[in-house]
Amino acid sequence: MAEYIEIFQSEWAIRALIASILVGLICGVIGCFIVLRNMALIGDALSHAILPGVVFAYVIVGGYSVLGFFVGSAIAGLLAAIMMTWIQQNSTTKDDAAIGIVFTALFSIGVMGISWISRNQGVHLDLKDFLFGNVLGVSDEDLILTSVIAGYVLLSIATFYRYLFISTFQPVIAQTMGISVKTIHYFLMLLLSFAVVASLRTVGVILVVAMLITPASTALLLSNRLRVVLILSGLLGVLSAILGLVLSVVFNTTPGPAMAVVAALLYLLALLFSPGKGLISRNIQKYRLNRKIMIEDTLKQAFRLQQSGNLKLISLRENLSYSGRKLNHMIKQLRAKGWMLKDRLTLTEDGSDEARRLVRAHRLWETYQVEKLGLSAEHIHDEAEKYEHFLTEEILDEVDQELGYPTKDPHGSPIPRRIGMPSFSLLNLEFKQPAKIADDQISENVASHLWKLGLLPDSPLSVLSVDNLEVVIESNGKQYKLPVQLARMVNVERQRL
C-alpha cells in the first residue's frame, strides 16, 4: 500500500490523475447529449476522423505541438461532421452508412500519414499513443490544454443549456421558436471534437467513445431529469477515470482500456440495480404486478360467487384454475388486505367495493371497445380482463362520460356505479333534458337536503344553467339553486324526450 501511495505522490502521477478527472468530466457531460440524440456512432466517427488533423498539424508545424494538434484535430472533426451531414442530405446513402464511409476513410488517411511520418529519422510519433492513449506521459502543456478545453466545454453547455435541451427533445418546436437546429448540431460537433482532442493523451481515439457513451448511458438509467443526468454522468466519468487509472497502476496495465472497463462495470451495476429501470427492480415490479393481478382476479371471482350464493373453495378453485396451495395463498392475501373475513369465506364491505370497481372497469372497457373501437362483443372479454387492473378511477370517469354513462355492457350485464357516487349525477344532465329525482340516493344526508328544498323522489326536473358554484334546475314550474357539490351527489333518472 505504501508503494502505491508513493507512486501517486509522483509528479507524473498527479498530472495523469488531473488529466483523467478532466477527461472523465468532459466526456461524461457532453456524452449525455450524444446519447440522447442517438449520435453514438457519430461520436465514434469523430474520434477516429480527427487523426488526419494530427498528421497535417505535425507536417505544417514541423514537429510535435500540443496547440497544433488541437487546432488540426478540431478542424478535421468539423470537416468530418460537415461531410457526413452533406452526404446524408444530398444522397440516397443511409445515414449510418454515410458516417461509416467518412470516418473509415479519414481514419485510414490518418493512419497512413502517421506511418509515413514515423519512417523519417528522429521522429517519435507513436500511433498506439493516439489510438489507446498514454495518460502516464501527459505533459504540462497537455494538462493546460485539457483544462482550457474542459472549462470551455462546461461553460458552453451551461450557457446554451436551454438551446441544447429543446433542440434535443423537441427540434420542431425549436425551429418554430427561431432556433437554428442545424447550428446547434454543428456547435455540438465542435464541442465533441474538443472533447475528443482532450481525450487523445488519456484514452486515445479508439476508447474515447467508451468515455462518451458509457457514463451517460449509466446516468440515464439512474434519473430522467436532464440536469441530474448531466451531473451524474460527469461524476461517473470522473469515477471511471480515477478507478481506471488506479487499477492500471495496481495491475500494471494500460490506463485507457482500464478506464473503459471500469465505466462498463459501473453501467452493468446500474443495469442490474438501478431503481425503476434496473433488471432486478423491473423483475420485482413485474412480480408484484402479477401478484396484484392474481389477487384481484381471486377477489372478483369470489365476489361473483358470493352474489350467486355459491362462494365455496371448490367453486373458487374451479373458476380460477389455481392449485390448492396457490388458492390458499391468495385467500390469505385477501384477508391481509381486509377484503375477506378472517374466520370464514366471506368478503368484507371493503372487499365488495373493490370487486365492484374491478367489475365496473371491466364492463366499461368492454362497452368502450364496442361503441368507440367498433369491435364485436365476442372479441372484447380478454382485452377487458387485461386492462381492468390498470384503469384508474379518473380514467374510468372519463370513459364513463365519453360513453354517456351507460348502465349496461354489450352483454347486457349491469355496470356498477362508482363507489360513493350516484348511478347518474344531476351534474351530468344536459340542458333541458327531462329527468326525475331517483328513489335511491347515495346517503340520507343527500336525501335530507333534497327534502328541505322540496325535491322529493320522482320529482320531475331539468337543468337550466350550470356554473362553477351552483346548478339552477326547474321542477314543477319552480326554480331551485343547488350547490355544485350537492348536484354532483344527487342521483337522477333520465327520461325520454
C-alpha positions as CSV (number, residue, x, y, z in Angstrom):
1,M,0.0,0.0,0.0
2,A,2.8,2.4,0.9
3,E,4.4,1.7,-2.5
4,Y,1.2,2.8,-4.3
5,I,0.8,5.9,-2.2
6,E,4.3,6.8,-3.1
7,I,3.6,6.3,-6.8
8,F,0.6,8.6,-6.7
9,Q,2.6,11.3,-5.0
10,S,4.9,11.5,-8.0
11,E,4.6,14.5,-10.3
12,W,3.7,12.4,-13.4
13,A,1.0,10.5,-11.4
14,I,-0.6,13.8,-10.2
15,R,-0.6,15.1,-13.8
16,A,-2.1,11.9,-15.0
17,L,-4.8,12.0,-12.3
18,I,-5.8,15.5,-13.0
19,A,-5.9,14.8,-16.8
20,S,-8.1,11.7,-16.1
21,I,-10.5,13.7,-13.9
22,L,-10.9,16.4,-16.5
23,V,-11.4,14.0,-19.4
24,G,-13.9,11.9,-17.4
25,L,-15.9,15.1,-16.6
26,I,-15.8,16.5,-20.2
27,C,-16.8,13.2,-21.8
28,G,-19.4,12.4,-19.2
29,V,-21.3,15.7,-19.6
30,I,-21.1,16.1,-23.4
31,G,-21.9,12.4,-23.8
32,C,-25.4,12.9,-22.4
33,F,-26.4,14.9,-25.5
34,I,-24.6,12.5,-27.8
35,V,-26.6,9.5,-26.4
36,L,-29.9,11.4,-26.2
37,R,-29.6,12.5,-29.9
38,N,-28.7,8.9,-31.0
39,M,-25.3,10.2,-32.1
40,A,-23.2,7.4,-30.6
41,L,-21.9,6.4,-34.0
42,I,-21.1,10.0,-34.9
43,G,-19.1,10.3,-31.7
44,D,-17.1,7.2,-32.6
45,A,-16.7,8.5,-36.1
46,L,-15.4,11.9,-35.0
47,S,-12.9,10.3,-32.6
48,H,-11.4,8.5,-35.5
49,A,-11.7,11.2,-38.1
50,I,-9.5,13.7,-36.2
51,L,-6.4,11.6,-36.9
52,P,-5.7,13.3,-40.3
53,G,-5.7,16.7,-38.4
54,V,-2.9,15.4,-36.2
55,V,-0.9,14.4,-39.2
56,F,-1.3,17.7,-41.1
57,A,-0.6,19.7,-37.9
58,Y,2.6,17.8,-37.4
59,V,3.6,18.5,-41.0
60,I,2.7,22.2,-41.0
61,V,4.2,23.0,-37.6
62,G,7.2,20.8,-38.3
63,G,7.1,18.8,-35.1
64,Y,5.2,17.8,-32.0
65,S,2.9,20.7,-30.9
66,V,0.1,20.3,-28.4
67,L,-1.6,23.5,-29.7
68,G,-1.0,22.4,-33.3
69,F,-2.6,19.0,-32.7
70,F,-5.6,20.8,-31.0
71,V,-6.2,23.1,-33.9
72,G,-5.7,20.4,-36.6
73,S,-7.9,17.9,-34.8
74,A,-10.7,20.4,-34.2
75,I,-10.7,21.4,-37.9
76,A,-10.6,17.7,-39.0
77,G,-13.5,17.0,-36.7
78,L,-15.6,19.8,-38.1
79,L,-14.8,18.9,-41.7
80,A,-15.8,15.3,-40.9
81,A,-19.2,16.4,-39.4
82,I,-19.9,18.6,-42.5
83,M,-19.0,15.8,-44.9
84,M,-21.2,13.3,-43.1
85,T,-24.1,15.7,-43.0
86,W,-23.7,16.7,-46.6
87,I,-23.7,13.0,-47.8
88,Q,-26.8,12.3,-45.6
89,Q,-28.7,15.2,-47.0
90,N,-27.7,15.1,-50.7
91,S,-27.6,11.3,-51.5
92,T,-29.7,8.2,-51.0
93,T,-27.0,6.7,-48.8
94,K,-28.2,5.6,-45.4
95,D,-27.2,7.8,-42.5
96,D,-25.2,5.2,-40.7
97,A,-23.5,4.1,-44.0
98,A,-22.5,7.8,-44.7
99,I,-21.0,8.0,-41.2
100,G,-19.1,4.8,-41.7
101,I,-17.7,5.8,-45.1
102,V,-16.4,9.2,-43.9
103,F,-14.8,8.1,-40.7
104,T,-13.1,5.0,-42.1
105,A,-11.7,7.0,-45.0
106,L,-10.4,9.8,-42.8
107,F,-9.1,7.4,-40.1
108,S,-7.2,5.4,-42.8
109,I,-5.7,8.6,-44.1
110,G,-4.5,9.5,-40.6
111,V,-3.0,6.0,-40.0
112,M,-1.2,6.2,-43.3
113,G,0.1,9.7,-42.6
114,I,1.4,8.7,-39.1
115,S,3.1,5.6,-40.6
116,W,4.7,7.7,-43.3
117,I,5.9,10.4,-40.9
118,S,7.3,7.7,-38.5
119,R,9.7,6.4,-41.2
120,N,11.7,9.7,-41.0
121,Q,14.7,9.6,-38.8
122,G,14.3,11.3,-35.4
123,V,10.5,11.3,-35.5
124,H,8.8,9.9,-32.4
125,L,5.1,9.9,-33.3
126,D,3.8,6.6,-32.0
127,L,0.4,5.5,-33.5
128,K,-0.6,3.5,-30.5
129,D,-0.4,6.6,-28.2
130,F,-3.1,8.2,-30.4
131,L,-5.2,5.1,-30.6
132,F,-5.1,3.9,-27.0
133,G,-3.8,7.0,-25.1
134,N,-0.8,7.4,-22.8
135,V,-2.0,9.2,-19.8
136,L,1.2,8.5,-17.9
137,G,3.1,10.6,-20.4
138,V,0.9,13.7,-20.0
139,S,2.9,16.9,-20.1
140,D,2.3,20.3,-18.5
141,E,1.2,21.6,-21.9
142,D,-1.3,18.7,-22.4
143,L,-2.7,19.4,-18.9
144,I,-3.1,23.1,-19.6
145,L,-4.8,22.5,-22.9
146,T,-7.2,19.9,-21.4
147,S,-8.1,22.3,-18.6
148,V,-8.9,25.1,-21.1
149,I,-11.0,22.7,-23.2
150,A,-12.8,21.4,-20.1
151,G,-13.6,25.0,-19.0
152,Y,-14.8,26.0,-22.4
153,V,-17.0,22.9,-22.9
154,L,-18.6,23.1,-19.5
155,L,-19.2,26.8,-19.8
156,S,-20.7,26.4,-23.3
157,I,-23.1,23.7,-22.1
158,A,-24.2,25.8,-19.1
159,T,-24.7,28.9,-21.3
160,F,-26.5,27.2,-24.1
161,Y,-28.3,24.6,-22.0
162,R,-31.8,25.7,-23.0
163,Y,-31.0,25.6,-26.7
164,L,-29.4,22.2,-26.4
165,F,-32.3,20.9,-24.3
166,I,-35.1,22.0,-26.7
167,S,-33.2,21.0,-29.9
168,T,-32.5,17.6,-28.4
169,F,-36.1,16.8,-27.3
170,Q,-38.3,19.0,-29.5
171,P,-36.4,20.0,-32.6
172,V,-39.6,21.0,-34.4
173,I,-40.7,23.4,-31.6
174,A,-37.1,24.7,-31.6
175,Q,-37.4,25.6,-35.3
176,T,-40.7,27.4,-34.7
177,M,-39.1,29.4,-31.9
178,G,-36.4,30.6,-34.4
179,I,-33.7,28.4,-33.0
180,S,-31.4,27.0,-35.7
181,V,-31.3,23.3,-35.0
182,K,-28.5,22.8,-37.6
183,T,-26.3,25.5,-36.0
184,I,-26.8,23.8,-32.6
185,H,-25.9,20.5,-34.2
186,Y,-22.6,21.8,-35.6
187,F,-21.9,23.5,-32.4
188,L,-22.3,20.2,-30.6
189,M,-20.0,18.6,-33.1
190,L,-17.4,21.3,-32.3
191,L,-17.7,20.6,-28.6
192,L,-17.4,16.9,-29.3
193,S,-14.3,17.5,-31.3
194,F,-12.8,19.4,-28.4
195,A,-13.7,16.6,-26.0
196,V,-12.0,14.0,-28.3
197,V,-8.9,16.2,-28.6
198,A,-8.7,16.5,-24.8
199,S,-9.0,12.7,-24.5
200,L,-6.3,11.9,-27.0
201,R,-3.5,11.6,-24.5
202,T,-5.7,9.9,-21.9
203,V,-7.7,7.2,-23.6
204,G,-7.0,7.6,-27.3
205,V,-9.3,7.9,-30.3
206,I,-10.5,4.3,-30.1
207,L,-11.6,4.3,-26.5
208,V,-12.9,7.8,-26.2
209,V,-16.3,6.7,-27.4
210,A,-16.5,4.5,-24.3
211,M,-16.0,7.5,-22.0
212,L,-18.5,9.5,-24.1
213,I,-21.3,6.9,-24.2
214,T,-21.0,4.6,-21.1
215,P,-21.2,7.1,-18.2
216,A,-24.0,8.9,-20.0
217,S,-25.9,5.7,-20.5
218,T,-25.4,4.8,-16.9
219,A,-26.7,8.1,-15.7
220,L,-29.8,7.8,-17.9
221,L,-30.6,4.5,-16.0
222,L,-30.4,6.4,-12.7
223,S,-32.5,9.5,-13.5
224,N,-35.0,11.0,-16.0
225,R,-34.1,14.7,-15.3
226,L,-31.5,16.1,-17.7
227,R,-29.8,18.3,-15.2
228,V,-29.5,15.4,-12.8
229,V,-28.3,13.2,-15.6
230,L,-25.6,15.7,-16.6
231,I,-24.3,15.8,-13.1
232,L,-24.4,12.1,-12.6
233,S,-22.7,11.4,-15.9
234,G,-19.9,13.8,-15.1
235,L,-19.4,12.2,-11.7
236,L,-19.5,8.7,-13.2
237,G,-17.0,9.8,-15.9
238,V,-14.6,11.1,-13.2
239,L,-15.1,8.0,-11.1
240,S,-14.4,5.7,-14.1
241,A,-11.2,7.7,-15.0
242,I,-9.8,7.7,-11.4
243,L,-10.6,4.0,-10.7
244,G,-9.2,3.0,-14.2
245,L,-6.0,4.9,-13.5
246,V,-5.6,3.3,-10.1
247,L,-6.3,-0.2,-11.4
248,S,-3.8,0.4,-14.3
249,V,-1.1,1.2,-11.7
250,V,-2.0,-1.7,-9.4
251,F,-2.3,-4.3,-12.1
252,N,0.4,-2.8,-14.4
253,T,-1.8,-2.4,-17.4
254,T,-2.7,0.3,-19.8
255,P,-4.8,3.1,-18.3
256,G,-7.2,3.9,-21.2
257,P,-8.7,0.4,-21.5
258,A,-8.8,0.1,-17.7
259,M,-11.0,3.3,-17.6
260,A,-13.3,1.9,-20.3
261,V,-13.7,-1.4,-18.4
262,V,-14.5,0.4,-15.1
263,A,-17.1,2.5,-17.0
264,A,-18.6,-0.6,-18.4
265,L,-18.7,-2.3,-14.9
266,L,-20.5,0.8,-13.5
267,Y,-23.0,0.6,-16.3
268,L,-23.6,-3.1,-15.6
269,L,-24.2,-2.4,-11.9
270,A,-26.8,0.3,-12.8
271,L,-28.3,-2.0,-15.4
272,L,-28.9,-4.6,-12.6
273,F,-29.7,-2.5,-9.6
274,S,-31.0,0.9,-10.8
275,P,-34.3,1.6,-9.1
276,G,-37.1,1.6,-11.6
277,K,-35.0,0.8,-14.7
278,G,-32.7,-1.9,-13.4
279,L,-33.3,-5.5,-14.4
280,I,-33.7,-6.6,-10.8
281,S,-36.0,-3.7,-10.0
282,R,-38.1,-4.4,-13.1
283,N,-38.4,-8.1,-12.3
284,I,-39.5,-7.2,-8.8
285,Q,-42.1,-4.8,-10.2
286,K,-43.3,-7.4,-12.6
287,Y,-43.6,-10.0,-9.8
288,R,-45.6,-7.5,-7.7
289,L,-47.9,-6.7,-10.7
290,N,-48.5,-10.3,-11.4
291,R,-49.3,-11.0,-7.8
292,K,-51.7,-7.9,-7.7
293,I,-53.5,-9.2,-10.8
294,M,-53.9,-12.7,-9.3
295,I,-55.2,-11.3,-6.0
296,E,-57.7,-9.0,-7.8
297,D,-58.8,-11.9,-10.1
298,T,-59.4,-14.0,-7.0
299,L,-61.4,-11.2,-5.4
300,K,-63.5,-10.7,-8.5
301,Q,-64.4,-14.4,-8.8
302,A,-65.2,-14.5,-5.0
303,F,-67.5,-11.5,-5.4
304,R,-69.4,-13.1,-8.3
305,L,-69.7,-16.4,-6.5
306,Q,-70.8,-14.6,-3.3
307,Q,-73.5,-12.7,-5.2
308,S,-74.8,-16.1,-6.6
309,G,-74.7,-17.6,-3.1
310,N,-72.1,-20.2,-4.1
311,L,-68.8,-18.9,-2.6
312,K,-67.0,-22.2,-1.8
313,L,-63.4,-23.2,-2.0
314,I,-64.1,-25.8,-4.7
315,S,-66.1,-23.4,-6.8
316,L,-63.4,-20.7,-6.5
317,R,-60.7,-23.2,-7.4
318,E,-62.7,-24.4,-10.5
319,N,-63.2,-20.8,-11.8
320,L,-59.6,-19.7,-11.3
321,S,-57.8,-23.0,-12.2
322,Y,-55.4,-22.4,-9.3
323,S,-53.7,-25.2,-7.3
324,G,-54.9,-25.7,-3.7
325,R,-51.7,-24.1,-2.3
326,K,-51.9,-21.1,-4.6
327,L,-55.6,-20.5,-3.8
328,N,-54.9,-20.7,-0.1
329,H,-52.1,-18.1,-0.5
330,M,-54.5,-15.8,-2.5
331,I,-57.1,-16.1,0.3
332,K,-54.5,-15.2,2.9
333,Q,-53.6,-12.1,0.8
334,L,-57.3,-11.1,0.6
335,R,-57.6,-11.4,4.4
336,A,-54.4,-9.4,4.9
337,K,-55.8,-6.6,2.8
338,G,-59.1,-6.7,4.8
339,W,-61.1,-7.8,1.8
340,M,-62.2,-11.1,3.3
341,L,-63.3,-12.1,6.8
342,K,-60.7,-13.8,8.9
343,D,-62.9,-16.7,10.1
344,R,-65.0,-17.5,7.1
345,L,-65.1,-17.4,3.3
346,T,-67.0,-14.1,3.0
347,L,-66.0,-10.8,1.5
348,T,-65.9,-7.7,3.7
349,E,-67.6,-4.4,2.7
350,D,-64.2,-3.0,1.5
351,G,-63.6,-6.2,-0.5
352,S,-67.0,-6.0,-2.2
353,D,-66.4,-2.3,-3.0
354,E,-63.0,-3.1,-4.6
355,A,-64.6,-6.0,-6.5
356,R,-67.3,-3.7,-7.9
357,R,-64.6,-1.3,-9.0
358,L,-63.0,-4.1,-11.0
359,V,-66.3,-5.2,-12.5
360,R,-67.1,-1.6,-13.4
361,A,-63.7,-1.2,-15.1
362,H,-64.2,-4.5,-17.0
363,R,-67.7,-3.7,-18.2
364,L,-66.9,-0.1,-19.1
365,W,-63.9,-1.1,-21.1
366,E,-65.9,-3.7,-22.9
367,T,-68.5,-1.1,-23.8
368,Y,-65.8,1.3,-25.0
369,Q,-64.3,-1.3,-27.2
370,V,-67.7,-2.0,-28.9
371,E,-69.0,1.6,-29.2
372,K,-65.8,3.5,-29.8
373,L,-63.4,1.0,-31.4
374,G,-66.0,-1.0,-33.4
375,L,-65.1,-4.4,-32.0
376,S,-67.6,-7.2,-31.8
377,A,-68.9,-8.3,-28.4
378,E,-67.4,-11.8,-28.9
379,H,-63.8,-10.4,-29.0
380,I,-63.7,-8.0,-26.1
381,H,-63.6,-10.0,-23.0
382,D,-59.9,-10.9,-22.9
383,E,-58.8,-7.3,-23.6
384,A,-61.0,-6.0,-20.8
385,E,-59.8,-8.8,-18.5
386,K,-56.3,-7.5,-19.0
387,Y,-56.9,-3.7,-18.7
388,E,-59.3,-3.7,-15.8
389,H,-56.3,-3.9,-13.4
390,F,-54.7,-0.7,-14.8
391,L,-57.6,1.6,-15.3
392,T,-57.7,4.3,-12.5
393,E,-60.9,5.9,-11.2
394,E,-60.0,9.1,-13.1
395,I,-59.7,7.2,-16.4
396,L,-62.9,5.3,-15.8
397,D,-64.8,8.5,-15.1
398,E,-63.6,9.9,-18.4
399,V,-64.6,6.7,-20.2
400,D,-68.0,6.8,-18.5
401,Q,-68.6,10.4,-19.6
402,E,-67.4,9.7,-23.1
403,L,-69.9,6.8,-23.4
404,G,-72.8,8.8,-22.0
405,Y,-72.9,7.0,-18.6
406,P,-74.2,3.6,-19.9
407,T,-76.0,1.3,-17.4
408,K,-75.3,-2.0,-19.2
409,D,-72.4,-3.5,-21.0
410,P,-72.6,-5.1,-24.5
411,H,-73.6,-8.4,-22.9
412,G,-76.5,-6.9,-21.1
413,S,-74.8,-7.0,-17.6
414,P,-75.3,-4.0,-15.4
415,I,-72.4,-1.7,-15.0
416,P,-71.8,-0.9,-11.3
417,R,-71.7,2.8,-10.4
418,R,-68.6,4.4,-8.8
419,I,-68.4,3.8,-5.1
420,G,-69.7,6.8,-3.2
421,M,-71.2,8.4,-6.4
422,P,-74.7,8.2,-7.9
423,S,-75.5,6.0,-10.8
424,F,-76.2,9.1,-12.8
425,S,-75.4,12.5,-11.3
426,L,-77.6,15.6,-11.7
427,L,-74.4,17.4,-12.8
428,N,-74.2,15.1,-15.8
429,L,-77.6,16.0,-17.2
430,E,-77.7,18.0,-20.4
431,F,-79.6,21.3,-20.5
432,K,-83.4,20.9,-20.8
433,Q,-83.1,17.1,-20.7
434,P,-86.1,15.7,-18.7
435,A,-85.3,13.7,-15.6
436,K,-86.6,12.9,-12.2
437,I,-85.2,12.5,-8.7
438,A,-84.3,8.9,-8.2
439,D,-85.7,6.9,-5.3
440,D,-82.3,5.7,-4.1
441,Q,-79.8,8.4,-3.1
442,I,-76.2,7.6,-2.0
443,S,-76.8,8.8,1.5
444,E,-79.6,10.0,3.9
445,N,-77.7,13.3,4.0
446,V,-78.3,14.0,0.3
447,A,-82.0,12.9,0.6
448,S,-82.4,15.2,3.5
449,H,-81.0,18.2,1.6
450,L,-83.4,17.5,-1.3
451,W,-86.4,17.1,1.1
452,K,-85.6,20.5,2.7
453,L,-85.6,22.1,-0.8
454,G,-88.9,20.4,-1.6
455,L,-87.4,18.0,-4.2
456,L,-89.0,14.6,-3.4
457,P,-88.4,11.2,-5.1
458,D,-89.9,11.1,-8.6
459,S,-90.0,14.9,-8.8
460,P,-89.5,16.0,-12.5
461,L,-86.7,18.3,-13.3
462,S,-84.5,19.8,-16.0
463,V,-81.2,21.8,-15.8
464,L,-81.4,25.5,-16.8
465,S,-77.8,26.6,-16.1
466,V,-74.5,25.5,-14.6
467,D,-71.5,27.4,-13.4
468,N,-68.6,26.8,-11.0
469,L,-70.7,27.5,-7.9
470,E,-74.3,26.3,-8.5
471,V,-76.7,24.5,-10.7
472,V,-80.1,26.0,-11.5
473,I,-82.9,23.5,-12.1
474,E,-86.6,23.7,-12.8
475,S,-89.1,21.4,-11.2
476,N,-92.9,21.6,-11.3
477,G,-92.7,25.2,-12.5
478,K,-90.3,26.3,-9.8
479,Q,-86.6,27.1,-10.0
480,Y,-84.1,25.7,-7.5
481,K,-80.4,26.6,-6.9
482,L,-78.2,23.7,-5.8
483,P,-74.5,24.0,-4.9
484,V,-72.3,22.1,-7.4
485,Q,-71.1,19.7,-4.7
486,L,-74.7,18.7,-3.8
487,A,-75.7,18.4,-7.5
488,R,-72.8,16.1,-8.1
489,M,-74.1,13.7,-5.4
490,V,-77.8,13.8,-6.5
491,N,-78.9,10.6,-8.2
492,V,-81.4,11.2,-11.1
493,E,-83.1,9.1,-13.7
494,R,-83.2,10.3,-17.2
495,Q,-86.5,10.5,-19.1
496,R,-87.0,10.1,-22.8
497,L,-87.8,13.2,-24.8
